[in-house]
Amino acid sequence: MDDLRILIAGAGIAGLAVKHALAERGMDADLVERERAPRTGGTGLFLPANAVRALTELGLGVELAARAEPVRRQEIRDRTGRLLAGFELGAVWGEVGDSVAIRRDDLHDILYRAVGPARVRFGAAVRDAQPTGAVTFEDGSRETYDVVVGADGVNSAVRRRDSPRFLGQICWRFLAPCPAVPAGTWTAMLGDRGRTVLTLPVGGGAVYCFAAIDSAVPRPPAGDWRDLFAGFSAPVPDLLQHGGDALFAPLSEIRGADWVDGRMVLIGDAAHAMSPSMAQGAALALEDALVLAEILAADRRGYAVASMLSRYRKRRAGRVRFVLAQNHRRDRARNLPGPMRNALFRRFGLRLVRANHAGLVTRP
């Protein structure tokens, strides 16, 4: 077999990462993006240690360290600010390494610079993709590829099955100035009805804020959403003053593991969108990219495409199932009645978080 002809649909974290990972292994791929310019305007990201490990294996560790903030401690508090559990992240991740916080725009910029923006075909949306590798673009043009990688997010045009399922939770994300938030500390404050406010310093005096609440419908409520978080103690009231332009999103999940269909393979949110409870969305996307590139590069001349993609699915399925299960466990714990939830985290907080991450310590 000659070198594979590969299409990557979507120039988000997953698409850029797999493009770069393939290039590092001497393989080219067409990368197309429906937007007409690089994505901007995001908020922040928590990158757990397995995400940092993946970026380091992509050769981007130095760039990441220069633009990210170390996160060495996690704290879980109730809405009044009372500490329920606090621990150093080294006790969770051990030798895997540090976790970091970063502005989403900065992570995209690191990946764009690695790939080279000129290597991305902007304004080229995929209208339809077939298991044969035949792809139709929005402008009506058609191409055929040996491998089509769907890295185009939760509303993927490549995915043909396993529609996203609303998780009964909605959220708002924004950046705010707040030097009072402790540097290097991930903090979650828990209220009733699934109300959660997470704060994470991302450098330069800015804090990434994530606010979520249970909801029967995937739409924002009437009125000012910030009123839903009245009663949370400092620093939440001050932070919410800066949330007028927060990004709203309903939270969805794709449970299936049917990521391969003929010559098509899904990665990142297109394959396994999930609750942000474990902060594994970007981490799993980066791992997907590394594993897929590794398999395609190693086997490109010795295996049929179907065999390569089947190996990828088998290698990733158990890890993704583990994260989905841990997300559900964490969400159930967060939604316990207040006194029971608080007692659980006070007594078993570190033990629970260690168990949540135990399956991610080894390399994917």
C-alpha positions as CSV (number, residue, x, y, z in Angstrom):
1,M,0.0,0.0,0.0
2,D,1.3,3.5,-0.8
3,D,1.0,6.2,1.8
4,L,-2.6,6.7,2.9
5,R,-4.6,9.6,1.6
6,I,-6.2,11.1,4.8
7,L,-8.8,13.7,5.4
8,I,-9.3,15.4,8.8
9,A,-12.6,17.2,9.2
10,G,-12.4,19.9,11.9
11,A,-9.5,22.1,13.0
12,G,-10.2,22.1,16.7
13,I,-8.0,20.5,19.4
14,A,-8.5,16.9,18.1
15,G,-8.1,17.7,14.4
16,L,-5.0,19.9,14.8
17,A,-3.4,17.4,17.2
18,V,-3.8,14.5,14.8
19,K,-2.6,16.5,11.9
20,H,0.6,17.4,13.8
21,A,1.0,13.9,15.2
22,L,0.9,12.5,11.6
23,A,3.3,15.1,10.3
24,E,5.7,14.1,13.1
25,R,5.6,10.6,11.7
26,G,6.2,11.7,8.1
27,M,2.6,11.5,7.0
28,D,0.5,14.1,5.3
29,A,-3.2,14.7,5.7
30,D,-5.7,17.2,4.3
31,L,-7.1,19.3,7.2
32,V,-10.4,21.1,6.5
33,E,-12.4,23.5,8.8
34,R,-15.9,24.8,8.3
35,E,-15.1,28.1,9.8
36,R,-13.4,30.7,7.6
37,A,-10.6,31.6,10.1
38,P,-8.9,30.1,13.2
39,R,-11.3,29.8,16.1
40,T,-11.0,32.5,18.8
41,G,-13.0,33.8,21.7
42,G,-12.9,30.7,24.0
43,T,-12.6,30.8,27.7
44,G,-10.3,28.5,29.7
45,L,-9.3,24.8,30.1
46,F,-8.1,22.6,32.9
47,L,-5.6,20.1,31.4
48,P,-5.1,17.2,33.8
49,A,-1.7,15.5,33.9
50,N,-2.6,13.0,31.2
51,A,-3.4,15.9,28.8
52,V,-0.1,17.5,29.6
53,R,1.7,14.2,29.0
54,A,0.0,13.9,25.6
55,L,1.0,17.4,24.6
56,T,4.5,16.7,25.7
57,E,4.6,13.5,23.5
58,L,3.4,15.7,20.6
59,G,6.6,17.7,21.1
60,L,4.7,20.8,22.5
61,G,5.6,20.6,26.2
62,V,7.9,23.7,26.1
63,E,5.3,25.8,24.4
64,L,2.7,24.7,26.8
65,A,4.8,25.4,29.9
66,A,5.5,28.9,28.6
67,R,1.8,29.8,28.3
68,A,0.0,27.7,30.9
69,E,-0.3,28.0,34.7
70,P,0.5,25.0,36.9
71,V,-2.4,23.7,38.9
72,R,-1.1,21.8,42.0
73,R,-4.1,21.7,44.3
74,Q,-7.8,20.9,44.2
75,E,-10.4,22.0,46.7
76,I,-14.1,21.1,47.0
77,R,-16.2,23.5,49.1
78,D,-19.9,23.9,49.8
79,R,-21.6,27.1,48.6
80,T,-20.8,28.9,51.8
81,G,-17.1,28.4,51.2
82,R,-16.6,25.7,53.8
83,L,-13.8,23.3,52.8
84,L,-15.0,19.7,52.3
85,A,-11.8,18.3,50.7
86,G,-8.5,19.7,49.7
87,F,-5.4,17.8,48.4
88,E,-2.3,18.2,46.2
89,L,-2.7,16.9,42.7
90,G,0.6,15.1,43.0
91,A,-1.3,12.7,45.4
92,V,-3.6,11.9,42.5
93,W,-1.3,11.8,39.5
94,G,2.0,10.8,41.0
95,E,4.8,10.5,38.4
96,V,2.5,11.3,35.4
97,G,3.4,14.9,36.1
98,D,1.7,18.3,36.6
99,S,-1.7,19.5,35.6
100,V,-2.1,23.0,34.1
101,A,-4.7,25.7,33.3
102,I,-4.6,27.6,30.0
103,R,-6.8,29.9,28.0
104,R,-8.5,28.0,25.2
105,D,-7.2,30.5,22.6
106,D,-3.6,29.9,23.8
107,L,-3.9,26.1,23.4
108,H,-5.4,26.5,19.9
109,D,-2.6,28.9,19.0
110,I,0.1,26.4,20.1
111,L,-1.5,23.7,17.9
112,Y,-2.0,26.1,15.0
113,R,1.7,27.1,15.1
114,A,2.7,23.5,15.2
115,V,0.6,22.6,12.2
116,G,1.0,25.9,10.3
117,P,-2.2,27.8,9.5
118,A,-1.4,27.6,5.8
119,R,-1.9,23.8,6.1
120,V,-5.5,24.2,7.1
121,R,-8.2,24.7,4.4
122,F,-10.6,27.1,6.0
123,G,-14.2,27.6,4.9
124,A,-14.4,24.0,3.7
125,A,-17.2,22.2,5.4
126,V,-17.9,18.5,4.9
127,R,-21.5,18.0,3.9
128,D,-21.4,14.2,3.7
129,A,-19.0,11.4,4.2
130,Q,-19.5,7.8,3.2
131,P,-17.9,4.6,4.6
132,T,-16.2,4.2,1.2
133,G,-14.1,7.3,1.9
134,A,-16.1,9.4,-0.5
135,V,-16.6,13.0,0.8
136,T,-18.8,15.8,-0.5
137,F,-18.0,19.3,0.6
138,E,-20.5,22.2,0.9
139,D,-19.3,23.8,-2.3
140,G,-20.3,20.6,-4.1
141,S,-16.8,19.3,-4.8
142,R,-16.1,15.6,-4.1
143,E,-13.0,13.7,-3.1
144,T,-12.2,10.1,-2.1
145,Y,-9.8,9.3,0.7
146,D,-8.3,6.1,2.2
147,V,-9.2,7.4,5.8
148,V,-11.7,10.1,6.8
149,V,-11.1,11.4,10.4
150,G,-14.1,13.0,11.9
151,A,-12.7,15.6,14.4
152,D,-15.6,18.0,13.9
153,G,-17.1,18.1,17.3
154,V,-20.4,17.0,19.0
155,N,-22.4,18.0,15.9
156,S,-20.1,16.1,13.5
157,A,-21.0,15.9,9.8
158,V,-18.9,12.7,9.6
159,R,-20.7,10.8,12.4
160,R,-23.7,8.7,11.1
161,R,-24.8,7.1,14.3
162,D,-25.0,7.7,18.1
163,S,-26.6,11.1,18.4
164,P,-25.7,13.3,21.4
165,R,-27.9,12.8,24.5
166,F,-28.7,15.8,26.7
167,L,-27.4,15.2,30.2
168,G,-29.9,17.3,32.1
169,Q,-27.4,20.0,32.9
170,I,-26.7,23.5,31.4
171,C,-23.6,25.7,32.0
172,W,-22.0,29.0,31.4
173,R,-18.3,29.7,30.9
174,F,-16.4,33.0,31.1
175,L,-13.2,34.7,32.1
176,A,-13.0,37.2,34.9
177,P,-10.4,39.3,36.7
178,C,-10.1,38.1,40.3
179,P,-6.6,38.2,42.0
180,A,-8.2,37.0,45.2
181,V,-8.6,33.5,43.8
182,P,-5.6,31.4,45.0
183,A,-3.0,30.8,42.3
184,G,-2.5,27.2,41.2
185,T,-5.8,26.0,42.8
186,W,-8.8,24.4,41.1
187,T,-11.8,25.0,43.3
188,A,-15.4,23.7,43.0
189,M,-18.2,25.1,45.1
190,L,-21.3,22.9,45.4
191,G,-24.9,24.0,46.0
192,D,-28.2,22.3,45.5
193,R,-30.0,21.3,42.3
194,G,-26.6,20.4,40.8
195,R,-25.4,24.0,41.1
196,T,-21.7,24.1,40.8
197,V,-19.3,27.0,40.4
198,L,-15.7,26.1,39.4
199,T,-12.8,28.6,39.5
200,L,-9.4,28.2,37.9
201,P,-6.7,30.8,37.6
202,V,-5.3,30.9,34.0
203,G,-2.6,33.6,34.5
204,G,-2.4,37.4,34.1
205,G,-4.9,37.9,37.0
206,A,-7.7,36.1,35.0
207,V,-9.8,33.3,36.3
208,Y,-11.7,30.8,34.2
209,C,-15.2,30.3,35.7
210,F,-17.6,27.5,35.0
211,A,-21.1,27.6,36.4
212,A,-23.6,24.7,36.0
213,I,-27.1,23.8,37.1
214,D,-29.5,20.9,36.5
215,S,-32.2,21.6,33.9
216,A,-35.0,19.7,32.3
217,V,-34.4,21.5,28.9
218,P,-31.3,22.3,27.0
219,R,-32.0,26.0,26.9
220,P,-31.1,29.0,29.1
221,P,-33.8,30.0,31.6
222,A,-35.6,33.3,31.4
223,G,-34.0,36.3,33.1
224,D,-30.5,36.8,34.3
225,W,-28.9,33.4,34.7
226,R,-26.6,34.7,37.4
227,D,-29.5,35.0,39.8
228,L,-29.5,31.1,39.9
229,F,-26.3,31.3,41.9
230,A,-27.4,33.8,44.5
231,G,-26.3,32.6,48.0
232,F,-22.9,31.4,46.9
233,S,-20.2,33.0,49.0
234,A,-17.1,35.0,47.9
235,P,-15.6,35.1,45.4
236,V,-18.6,34.0,43.4
237,P,-20.6,37.3,43.6
238,D,-17.7,39.3,42.4
239,L,-16.9,36.9,39.6
240,L,-20.5,36.8,38.4
241,Q,-20.4,40.6,37.7
242,H,-18.1,39.7,34.8
243,G,-20.4,36.9,33.4
244,G,-22.8,39.0,31.4
245,D,-21.3,37.7,28.1
246,A,-20.7,34.1,29.3
247,L,-20.8,31.3,26.8
248,F,-23.9,29.2,27.3
249,A,-24.0,25.4,26.5
250,P,-26.2,22.5,27.3
251,L,-24.1,19.5,28.3
252,S,-24.4,16.4,26.1
253,E,-22.9,12.9,25.9
254,I,-22.3,10.3,23.2
255,R,-22.2,6.9,24.9
256,G,-21.6,4.6,22.0
257,A,-18.2,3.3,20.9
258,D,-19.2,2.9,17.2
259,W,-16.4,5.2,16.1
260,V,-15.4,3.3,12.9
261,D,-17.6,2.9,9.8
262,G,-15.7,1.6,6.8
263,R,-12.9,4.1,6.1
264,M,-14.3,6.7,8.6
265,V,-13.1,7.1,12.1
266,L,-14.3,9.6,14.8
267,I,-12.1,11.2,17.4
268,G,-12.5,13.8,20.2
269,D,-16.0,15.1,20.9
270,A,-17.3,13.7,17.6
271,A,-16.7,10.3,19.1
272,H,-17.2,10.7,22.8
273,A,-18.6,14.0,23.9
274,M,-19.1,13.9,27.6
275,S,-19.8,15.7,30.8
276,P,-16.9,18.1,31.9
277,S,-17.0,16.6,35.3
278,M,-13.6,14.8,34.8
279,A,-12.2,17.6,32.6
280,Q,-11.2,14.9,30.1
281,G,-12.6,16.3,26.9
282,A,-9.4,17.8,25.6
283,A,-7.2,15.1,27.3
284,L,-9.0,12.3,25.5
285,A,-9.0,14.2,22.2
286,L,-5.2,14.6,22.5
287,E,-4.8,10.9,23.4
288,D,-7.0,9.9,20.5
289,A,-4.7,11.9,18.1
290,L,-1.6,10.3,19.4
291,V,-3.0,6.7,19.3
292,L,-4.5,7.1,15.8
293,A,-1.4,8.6,14.3
294,E,0.8,5.9,15.9
295,I,-1.4,3.1,14.5
296,L,-1.7,4.7,11.0
297,A,2.1,5.4,10.8
298,A,3.1,1.9,12.1
299,D,0.7,-0.1,9.9
300,R,0.3,2.1,6.8
301,R,2.1,-0.4,4.5
302,G,1.1,-3.7,6.1
303,Y,-2.6,-3.6,7.0
304,A,-5.9,-2.9,5.4
305,V,-7.6,0.3,6.5
306,A,-10.4,-1.6,8.2
307,S,-7.9,-3.5,10.3
308,M,-6.0,-0.4,11.3
309,L,-9.2,1.5,12.4
310,S,-10.4,-1.6,14.3
311,R,-7.2,-1.7,16.2
312,Y,-7.6,2.0,17.1
313,R,-11.2,1.4,18.3
314,K,-10.2,-1.5,20.5
315,R,-7.3,0.4,22.0
316,R,-9.4,3.4,23.0
317,A,-12.7,1.9,23.9
318,G,-11.9,0.7,27.5
319,R,-10.3,4.1,28.4
320,V,-13.3,6.1,27.2
321,R,-15.7,3.8,28.9
322,F,-13.8,4.3,32.1
323,V,-14.0,8.0,31.9
324,L,-17.7,8.0,31.1
325,A,-18.4,5.8,34.1
326,Q,-16.3,8.1,36.4
327,N,-18.2,11.1,35.1
328,H,-21.5,9.5,36.0
329,R,-20.1,8.6,39.5
330,R,-19.0,12.1,40.1
331,D,-22.2,13.6,38.9
332,R,-24.2,11.3,41.1
333,A,-22.1,12.3,44.1
334,R,-22.5,16.0,43.4
335,N,-26.3,15.6,43.3
336,L,-26.6,13.8,46.6
337,P,-28.6,15.7,49.3
338,G,-26.3,18.4,50.7
339,P,-25.5,16.8,54.2
340,M,-24.8,13.4,52.7
341,R,-22.7,14.9,49.8
342,N,-20.7,17.0,52.2
343,A,-20.0,14.1,54.6
344,L,-18.9,12.0,51.7
345,F,-16.4,14.5,50.4
346,R,-15.1,15.4,53.9
347,R,-14.4,11.7,54.7
348,F,-13.4,10.2,51.3
349,G,-12.6,13.2,49.0
350,L,-9.0,12.2,48.1
351,R,-9.8,8.5,47.9
352,L,-12.7,9.2,45.5
353,V,-10.7,11.4,43.2
354,R,-7.8,8.9,43.1
355,A,-10.2,6.2,42.1
356,N,-11.7,8.5,39.4
357,H,-8.3,8.9,37.8
358,A,-6.7,5.5,38.4
359,G,-7.4,4.3,34.9
360,L,-5.7,7.3,33.3
361,V,-2.3,7.0,35.0
362,T,-0.9,4.6,32.4
363,R,-0.1,5.8,28.9
364,P,-3.0,5.3,26.4
